[in-house]
Amino acid sequence: MDSSQSAIKVGLLILVLAVAAVCGLYIVVAIKRWLNRDESIDTFTLQELRELKQRGELTTAEFEALRGEIIASAGRTPPKPASEKRPPAADGDSSIDGTFGSDL
């Protein structure tokens, strides 16, 4: 009788481990799906942002902020807006640090 009780205990242990493995696998798959979920539901393309700005529905500051977010989500650093760029200096027209002289 002792061997039959041991066999029942081993069988139950195997059953419990199998159920735990299936539950663990389900949890892992659910977490992977959650991490890889599509977050593009509320996003815009750059073209859509340009159109919103052209229609006056976005200010320049809002456009630049949203544009930066889209580019950052693509893994790139956005270029500086045109308002922050300086024109290249001609020879003799700038100091070493690139600032323009007061004679302009």
The 8 nearest C-alpha neighbors of each residue, nearest first, counted from 0:
[[1, 3, 2, 4, 5, 6, 7, 8],
 [0, 2, 4, 3, 5, 6, 7, 8],
 [1, 3, 5, 4, 0, 6, 7, 8],
 [2, 4, 6, 0, 5, 1, 7, 8],
 [5, 3, 7, 1, 6, 2, 8, 0],
 [4, 6, 2, 8, 3, 7, 9, 1],
 [5, 7, 3, 9, 4, 8, 10, 2],
 [8, 6, 10, 4, 5, 9, 11, 3],
 [7, 9, 5, 11, 10, 6, 12, 4],
 [10, 8, 12, 6, 7, 11, 5, 13],
 [11, 9, 7, 13, 12, 8, 6, 14],
 [12, 10, 14, 8, 13, 9, 15, 7],
 [11, 13, 9, 15, 14, 10, 8, 16],
 [14, 12, 16, 10, 11, 15, 17, 9],
 [13, 15, 11, 17, 12, 16, 10, 18],
 [14, 16, 12, 18, 17, 13, 11, 19],
 [17, 15, 19, 13, 14, 18, 20, 12],
 [18, 16, 20, 14, 19, 15, 13, 21],
 [17, 19, 21, 15, 20, 16, 22, 14],
 [18, 20, 16, 22, 17, 21, 23, 15],
 [21, 19, 23, 17, 18, 22, 16, 24],
 [20, 22, 24, 18, 23, 19, 25, 17],
 [23, 21, 25, 19, 24, 20, 18, 26],
 [24, 22, 20, 26, 25, 21, 19, 27],
 [23, 25, 21, 27, 26, 22, 20, 28],
 [24, 26, 22, 28, 23, 27, 29, 21],
 [25, 27, 29, 23, 24, 28, 30, 22],
 [28, 26, 24, 30, 29, 25, 31, 23],
 [27, 29, 31, 25, 30, 26, 32, 24],
 [30, 28, 26, 32, 27, 31, 25, 33],
 [29, 31, 33, 27, 32, 28, 34, 26],
 [32, 30, 28, 34, 33, 29, 35, 27],
 [33, 31, 35, 29, 30, 34, 36, 28],
 [32, 34, 30, 36, 31, 35, 29, 28],
 [33, 35, 31, 32, 36, 30, 29, 37],
 [36, 34, 32, 33, 31, 37, 30, 38],
 [37, 35, 33, 34, 32, 38, 31, 39],
 [36, 38, 39, 35, 40, 33, 34, 32],
 [37, 39, 40, 36, 41, 42, 35, 34],
 [40, 38, 42, 37, 41, 43, 36, 44],
 [39, 41, 38, 42, 37, 43, 36, 44],
 [42, 40, 39, 43, 38, 37, 44, 69],
 [43, 41, 39, 40, 44, 38, 69, 65],
 [42, 44, 47, 45, 48, 41, 39, 69],
 [43, 45, 47, 46, 48, 42, 69, 49],
 [44, 46, 48, 47, 49, 43, 66, 69],
 [45, 47, 49, 44, 48, 50, 43, 51],
 [48, 46, 50, 44, 49, 45, 43, 51],
 [47, 49, 45, 51, 50, 46, 52, 44],
 [50, 48, 46, 52, 47, 51, 53, 45],
 [49, 51, 53, 47, 52, 48, 54, 46],
 [52, 50, 48, 56, 54, 49, 53, 57],
 [51, 53, 57, 55, 49, 50, 54, 56],
 [54, 52, 50, 55, 51, 49, 56, 57],
 [55, 53, 51, 52, 56, 50, 57, 49],
 [54, 56, 52, 53, 57, 51, 58, 50],
 [55, 57, 51, 54, 52, 58, 53, 50],
 [58, 56, 52, 55, 51, 61, 62, 59],
 [57, 59, 61, 60, 62, 52, 55, 56],
 [58, 60, 62, 61, 63, 57, 52, 64],
 [59, 61, 63, 58, 62, 64, 57, 65],
 [62, 60, 64, 58, 59, 63, 57, 65],
 [61, 63, 59, 65, 60, 64, 66, 57],
 [62, 64, 66, 60, 61, 65, 67, 59],
 [65, 63, 61, 67, 66, 62, 60, 68],
 [66, 64, 68, 62, 67, 63, 61, 69],
 [65, 67, 63, 69, 68, 64, 62, 70],
 [68, 66, 70, 64, 65, 69, 77, 71],
 [67, 69, 71, 65, 66, 70, 72, 64],
 [70, 68, 66, 72, 71, 67, 65, 73],
 [69, 71, 73, 67, 72, 68, 75, 77],
 [72, 70, 68, 74, 73, 75, 69, 67],
 [71, 73, 69, 74, 70, 68, 75, 67],
 [72, 74, 70, 71, 75, 69, 68, 76],
 [75, 73, 71, 72, 70, 76, 69, 77],
 [76, 74, 71, 70, 73, 77, 72, 78],
 [75, 77, 71, 78, 70, 74, 67, 73],
 [78, 76, 67, 70, 75, 79, 71, 66],
 [77, 79, 80, 76, 67, 81, 75, 70],
 [78, 80, 83, 81, 77, 84, 82, 76],
 [81, 79, 82, 83, 78, 84, 63, 77],
 [80, 82, 84, 83, 79, 85, 78, 86],
 [81, 83, 80, 84, 79, 85, 86, 59],
 [84, 82, 81, 80, 79, 85, 78, 86],
 [85, 83, 81, 82, 86, 79, 80, 87],
 [86, 84, 87, 83, 82, 81, 88, 98],
 [85, 87, 88, 84, 89, 83, 81, 97],
 [88, 86, 85, 89, 97, 84, 93, 90],
 [87, 89, 93, 92, 86, 90, 97, 99],
 [88, 90, 92, 91, 87, 93, 86, 99],
 [91, 89, 92, 88, 93, 87, 94, 97],
 [90, 92, 93, 89, 94, 88, 100, 99],
 [93, 91, 89, 90, 88, 99, 100, 94],
 [94, 92, 99, 97, 98, 91, 100, 88],
 [93, 95, 97, 96, 98, 99, 100, 92],
 [94, 96, 97, 93, 98, 99, 91, 92],
 [95, 97, 94, 98, 93, 99, 100, 88],
 [96, 98, 94, 95, 93, 99, 88, 87],
 [99, 97, 93, 96, 94, 100, 95, 88],
 [98, 100, 93, 92, 97, 94, 101, 103],
 [99, 101, 102, 93, 103, 98, 92, 94],
 [100, 102, 103, 99, 98, 93, 92, 94],
 [103, 101, 100, 99, 92, 93, 91, 98],
 [102, 101, 100, 99, 92, 93, 98, 88]]
